[in-house]
Amino acid sequence: MVGSVVDQMDLETSEAIEGLGGRIDAVAVRFDDRIDAVAVRLDDRIGALEVRIDTLEIRLDRRIDTLEVRLDRRIDMLETRLDRRIDALELTLRADMVSMKDELRAEIADSRRHGDILYESLRDDIRILAEAVAGIATRLDARGM
């Protein structure tokens, strides 16, 4: 009897273990299914994010290209403006140089005329002095000295 009770218990334990194994297998299948579902959802979300990233990359590339073109145009405009200003400044400087050259020539001519006048005045003073010395020399000779 004890043997049959033990056998009965072994049979019930064995059936319970098999039942638990089946339930564990069912839970494992459910977890696997849920994990697969989550993996599919993650793959879908990752795919959607990759599409968004690709779209943003395209938009940013276009935006960068547009900004590059705008900056190139602005640089060209600034370069043109600077060239014009430099050209205008060059013309002004050249005109100022010509004007200064003309003024310098006029000043040199005035200085030369002034020098010529001083030279003539000095020559006259020397001539007058020479005539006075000659007159004195003549008078001294006449006196015998």
Secondary structure, DSSP 8 states (H G I E B T S, - for coil): -HHHHHHHHHHHHHHHHHHHHHHHHHHHHHHHHHHHHHHHHHHHHHHHHHHHHHHHHHHHHHHHHHHHHHHHHHHHHHHHHHHHHHHHHHHHHHHHHHHHHHHHHHHHHHHHHHHHHHHHHHHHHHHHHHHHHHHHHHHHHHHT-
